[in-house]
Amino acid sequence: MPSASDHLREKMLSYFGDPIDDAGPAKFLRSCGWTEDRDVWSAPLHRETTSKEWDCMQFLVDEWDHGFRGRP
């Protein structure tokens, strides 16, 4: 069930122009080196994760029930 906070939805609106769509956050994460396997995301190795990346990851987990397993 969708449960992202209003604040997080506002961030997605400001980042991608839509408060609930998953395409923008997913495309952004892939462009930053994140990988996805069956809606479970892994962060890239050898660098710190940005706050925008964490916002996107949290949104996908909260709103779209994606998973996160950390670094591959």
Secondary structure as the mmCIF struct_conf table of DSSP 4:
data_model
#
loop_
_struct_conf.conf_type_id
_struct_conf.id
_struct_conf.beg_label_comp_id
_struct_conf.beg_label_asym_id
_struct_conf.beg_label_seq_id
_struct_conf.end_label_comp_id
_struct_conf.end_label_asym_id
_struct_conf.end_label_seq_id
HELX_RH_AL_P HELX_RH_AL_P1 ASP A 6 PHE A 16
BEND BEND1 GLY A 17 GLY A 17
BEND BEND2 PRO A 19 ILE A 20
BEND BEND3 ASP A 22 ASP A 22
HELX_RH_AL_P HELX_RH_AL_P2 ALA A 23 SER A 31
TURN_TY1_P TURN_TY1_P1 CYS A 32 GLY A 33
STRN STRN1 THR A 35 ASP A 37
TURN_TY1_P TURN_TY1_P2 ARG A 38 ASP A 39
STRN STRN2 VAL A 40 SER A 42
HELX_LH_PP_P HELX_LH_PP_P1 ALA A 43 PRO A 44
BEND BEND4 LEU A 45 ARG A 47
HELX_LH_PP_P HELX_LH_PP_P2 GLU A 48 THR A 50
HELX_RH_AL_P HELX_RH_AL_P3 SER A 51 TRP A 64
STRN STRN3 GLY A 67 PHE A 68
#
